[in-house]
Amino acid sequence: MDRYDPAILDWKESVKLAGNNETLAHDLLTMMLHDFPLLMTQLECIYQSNETDDLTEIVHKMYGSTAYCAVTALREATQALEISTRANDMTNIYLHFQHVREQYQRLIDTYIRE
């Protein structure tokens, strides 16, 4: 897994975050990849209903899951989305959400290709 682009998935950092346990790093990444689409769906529904408190909670979960997996670009995109939700900036929330989707797809494309 060392052949991943660290801008997308920093596998060495992911293993380090998992206490140098490759199996745990793989399990955390798999769990994040599995759970993330559900969180994005929830986020989209909440965004459409303008429930900003719930929006911040979901985005915080998304950001937290990326932090434990060293998925660099997705983590940065999710962090920007979290900042927008905390500021209640509905225009930028939508733009950042689209960027999160793009980065998630980029991660999936990279991970599955390998």
Secondary structure, DSSP 8 states (H G I E B T S, - for coil): -TTS-TTT--HHHHHHHTTT-HHHHHHHHHHHHHHHHHHHHHHHHHHHHT-HHHHHHHHHHHHHHHHTTT-HHHHHHHHHHHHHHHTT-HHHHHHHHHHHHHHHHHHHHHHHH-
